[in-house]
Amino acid sequence: MLIAADKFKGTLTAVQVAERVTAGLRRVLPTLEVEALPVADGGDGTVAAAIAAGFERREVRVAGPLGEPVTAAYALRGDTAVVEMAEASGLQRLPAGVFAPLTASTYGAGELLRAALDAGARTIVFGVGGSATTDGGAGMLAALGARFLDAAGEPVGPGGGGLRDLVTADLSGLDPRLGSGAVDFVLASDVDNPLTGPKGAPAVYGPQKGAGPEDVATLDAALGHFATVLETTLGGRAAEHAVAPGAGAAGGIGYGALILGARFRPGIEVMLDVLGFAEALEKATLVITGEGSLDEQTLHGKAPAGVAAAARAADKEVVAVCGRLALPPEALGRAGIRRAYPLTDVEPDVERCIAEPGPILEDVAERIARDFLT
């Protein structure tokens, strides 16, 4: 039995989901062998999944999205590091009810990357998602040695809004360990948006970060200007990166990562490799995956879809647990999921499912054991 589920966002971590499912299964089969492999798709929770799989937790003081110092973590095993941008620059780092769509910076994410490099990482999985920022990765690049200057030769202000004043991009001081081939730098994301335009970072994700229509227009123009200025420094590849898959991830930090030489891969595919999913899958008779909401987004690069695809390729049966189910059986079947078990099947009161998901998830897991294991 293999449990490879993502978090139930806002209620249970991926580790807690695995613990509750295990407890419910063992009510029916007390001696059942269960392997738990919490997973993530590159967004928030990615470092926690790596630590649960045996990586060492490393902490470092970095700048939060508003410039205030925060303690952020990354994961390290051997010379492989898992770095999660949201640890430094995520929405959870903002005070409750506070948004800063024009000024939030990814500087701290760059400091996290530098810390991983200093620790000896030669492979860096950079999970992006859940960001408070829309600065195209400019803050991250600045933390790694780039200089972005206005007409007076002074550094531009923080965040995407500051890029409106950008005149000169000096990349000569960038950390030479990135982009040289010495480090395998992997951009892990579950979205493939370009940097700007109708499907770009400001238009699609800006409103989640407090950006109104005027802010979205400002940020889109500023990021477009950023790419144009970088083109004078880097040539055509700056423009190519702006329309490449993943450039718009996490407020455009994907663009900054591509500038640094990262290669884009779907986040769940990367994490399954890093976490040793193939080896765990080989021993499993049934796989339980899941996340808080199984919906259309699940089918486009989210963890349960990635787990199900890999399991189906190995001819393993998959069921899913979730808080909310918004997919019909035929869509689940196409994704490789035999059946889904939402908490609401056990407890119709949605508010109670949100307030007390753990015990209800155990009841759900007991049903799975009776349906599939007895």
Long-range contacts (C-beta under 8 A, 24 or more apart in sequence): 1-25, 1-32, 1-33, 1-34, 1-35, 1-284, 1-285, 1-286, 1-288, 1-373, 2-34, 2-35, 2-37, 2-280, 2-281, 2-283, 2-284, 2-286, 2-287, 2-288, 3-34, 3-35, 3-36, 3-37, 3-287, 3-288, 3-289, 4-37, 4-38, 4-39, 4-277, 4-280, 4-287, 4-288, 4-289, 4-307, 5-38, 5-39, 5-288, 5-289, 5-290, 5-291, 5-303, 5-304, 5-307, 5-320, 5-321, 6-38, 6-39, 6-40, 6-41, 6-45, 6-289, 6-290, 6-291, 6-292, 6-302, 6-303, 6-304, 7-38, 7-40, 7-45, 7-291, 7-292, 8-290, 8-291, 8-292, 8-322, 8-323, 8-357, 8-361, 9-291, 9-292, 9-293, 10-292, 10-354, 11-292, 11-323, 11-354, 11-357, 12-357, 12-358, 12-361, 13-38, 13-45, 13-48, 14-38, 14-39, 14-40, 14-45, 14-48, 14-49, 14-52, 15-48, 15-52, 16-358, 17-290, 17-321, 17-361, 20-357, 20-358, 20-359, 20-361, 20-362, 20-365, 21-288, 21-321, 21-361, 21-362, 21-364, 21-365, 21-368, 22-365, 23-362, 23-365, 24-361, 24-362, 24-363, 24-364, 24-365, 24-366, 24-368, 24-369, 25-365, 25-366, 25-368, 25-369, 25-373, 27-362, 27-365, 27-366, 27-369, 28-366, 28-369, 28-370, 28-373, 28-374, 29-369, 29-373, 29-374, 32-369, 32-373, 35-280, 35-283, 35-284, 37-275, 37-276, 37-277, 37-280, 39-268, 39-271, 39-272, 39-275, 39-277, 39-289, 39-303, 39-306, 39-307, 40-127, 40-267, 40-268, 40-271, 40-303, 41-129, 41-188, 41-190, 41-266, 41-267, 41-268, 41-271, 41-301, 41-302, 41-303, 41-306, 42-127, 42-128, 42-129, 42-188, 42-189, 42-190, 42-266, 42-267, 42-268, 42-270, 42-271, 43-84, 43-86, 43-127, 43-128, 43-129, 43-130, 43-190, 43-267, 44-84, 44-86, 44-90, 44-92, 44-129, 44-130, 45-84, 46-82, 46-84, 46-125, 46-127, 46-188, 46-267, 46-271, 47-73, 47-74, 47-75, 47-82, 47-83, 47-84, 47-87, 47-127, 49-271, 49-275, 50-75, 50-77, 50-82, 50-271, 50-274, 50-275, 51-75, 53-274, 53-275, 53-276, 55-80, 55-82, 58-115, 58-116, 58-119, 60-111, 60-112, 60-115, 62-88, 62-107, 62-108, 62-109, 62-111, 62-112, 62-115, 63-88, 63-105, 63-107, 63-108, 63-111, 63-143, 64-88, 64-89, 64-93, 64-108, 65-89, 65-90, 65-93, 65-94, 65-100, 65-104, 65-105, 65-106, 65-108, 65-132, 65-133, 66-93, 66-94, 66-100, 66-103, 66-104, 66-105, 67-105, 67-107, 67-158, 70-108, 72-108, 72-112, 74-112, 74-115, 74-116, 76-116, 76-119, 76-121, 79-120, 79-121, 79-122, 79-123, 80-121, 80-122, 80-123, 80-124, 80-125, 80-274, 81-116, 81-119, 81-121, 81-123, 81-124, 81-125, 82-124, 82-125, 82-127, 82-274, 83-109, 83-112, 83-113, 83-116, 83-124, 83-125, 83-126, 83-127, 84-127, 84-128, 85-109, 85-112, 85-126, 85-127, 85-128, 85-129, 85-130, 85-131, 85-140, 85-250, 85-253, 86-127, 86-128, 86-129, 86-130, 86-131, 86-250, 87-112, 88-112, 89-131, 89-132, 89-133, 89-139, 89-250, 89-253, 90-130, 90-131, 90-132, 91-130, 91-131, 91-132, 91-208, 91-209, 92-130, 93-132, 94-132, 99-132, 99-209, 99-210, 99-211, 100-132, 100-159, 100-210, 101-134, 101-159, 101-160, 101-206, 101-209, 101-210, 101-211, 101-215, 101-219, 102-159, 102-160, 102-161, 102-211, 102-215, 102-218, 102-219, 103-157, 103-158, 103-159, 103-161, 103-162, 104-132, 104-133, 104-134, 104-135, 104-158, 104-159, 104-209, 104-251, 105-133, 105-135, 105-138, 105-139, 105-158, 105-159, 106-131, 106-133, 106-135, 106-137, 106-138, 106-139, 106-140, 106-143, 106-251, 106-253, 106-256, 107-139, 107-140, 107-142, 107-143, 107-158, 108-139, 108-143, 109-139, 109-140, 109-143, 109-253, 110-139, 110-140, 110-141, 110-142, 110-143, 110-144, 111-143, 113-140, 113-143, 113-144, 113-178, 114-143, 114-144, 114-175, 117-175, 117-177, 117-178, 117-183, 121-183, 122-182, 122-183, 122-184, 123-183, 123-184, 123-186, 124-183, 124-184, 124-185, 124-186, 125-186, 125-188, 125-270, 125-271, 125-274, 126-185, 126-186, 126-187, 126-188, 126-257, 126-262, 127-188, 127-189, 127-267, 127-271, 128-187, 128-188, 128-189, 128-249, 128-250, 128-253, 128-254, 128-257, 128-267, 129-189, 129-190, 129-191, 129-249, 129-250, 129-267, 130-250, 131-205, 131-209, 131-250, 131-251, 131-253, 132-209, 132-251, 133-159, 133-160, 133-209, 133-250, 133-251, 133-253, 134-159, 134-160, 134-201, 134-202, 134-205, 134-206, 134-209, 134-211, 134-219, 134-223, 134-251, 134-252, 135-159, 135-160, 135-162, 135-163, 135-251, 135-252, 135-253, 136-160, 136-163, 136-195, 136-201, 136-223, 136-226, 136-227, 136-251, 136-252, 136-253, 136-255, 136-256, 137-252, 137-253, 137-254, 137-255, 137-256, 137-257, 137-259, 138-162, 138-163, 138-226, 138-256, 140-253, 140-256, 140-257, 141-171, 141-174, 141-256, 141-259, 141-260, 144-174, 144-175, 144-178, 144-260, 145-171, 145-173, 145-174, 145-175, 146-170, 146-171, 146-173, 146-174, 147-173, 160-202, 160-218, 160-219, 160-222, 160-223, 160-251, 160-252, 161-218, 161-219, 161-222, 162-222, 163-222, 163-223, 163-225, 163-226, 164-218, 164-221, 164-222, 164-225, 166-225, 166-226, 166-229, 167-229, 168-229, 169-229, 169-230, 169-232, 169-233, 170-233, 171-233, 171-234, 171-259, 174-260, 178-260, 178-261, 179-260, 179-261, 180-261, 181-261, 184-263, 185-257, 185-260, 185-261, 185-262, 185-263, 186-262, 186-263, 186-265, 186-270, 187-246, 187-249, 187-254, 187-257, 187-258, 187-262, 187-263, 187-264, 187-265, 188-265, 188-266, 188-267, 188-270, 188-271, 189-246, 189-249, 189-250, 189-254, 189-264, 189-266, 189-267, 189-301, 190-266, 190-267, 190-268, 190-300, 190-301, 190-302, 191-246, 191-248, 191-249, 191-301, 192-245, 192-246, 192-249, 192-264, 192-301, 193-245, 193-246, 193-247, 193-248, 193-249, 194-242, 194-243, 194-244, 194-245, 194-247, 194-248, 195-223, 195-224, 195-227, 195-241, 195-242, 195-243, 195-247, 195-248, 195-252, 195-254, 195-255, 196-220, 196-223, 196-224, 196-227, 196-242, 196-248, 199-248, 200-248, 200-252, 201-247, 201-248, 201-249, 201-250, 201-251, 201-252, 204-248, 205-248, 205-251, 206-251, 209-251, 223-252, 223-255, 227-255, 230-259, 234-259, 266-301, 266-306, 267-301, 268-301, 268-302, 268-303, 268-305, 268-306, 268-307, 269-306, 271-303, 272-306, 272-307, 272-310, 277-307, 277-310, 278-310, 278-314, 281-310, 281-311, 281-314, 281-316, 282-314, 284-311, 284-316, 285-316, 285-317, 286-316, 286-317, 286-318, 286-319, 286-372, 286-373, 287-311, 287-316, 287-317, 287-318, 287-319, 288-318, 288-319, 288-320, 288-321, 288-365, 288-368, 289-318, 289-319, 289-320, 289-321, 289-337, 290-320, 290-321, 290-322, 290-340, 291-322, 292-322, 292-323, 292-324, 293-322, 293-323, 293-324, 293-326, 294-320, 294-322, 294-324, 294-325, 294-326, 294-327, 294-332, 294-340, 294-342, 295-324, 295-326, 295-327, 296-326, 296-327, 298-327, 298-335, 299-327, 299-331, 299-335, 304-335, 304-337, 305-335, 305-336, 308-335, 308-336, 308-337, 309-335, 309-336, 311-336, 312-336, 317-372, 319-368, 319-372, 321-361, 321-364, 321-365, 321-368, 323-353, 323-354, 323-357, 324-350, 339-371, 341-367, 341-368
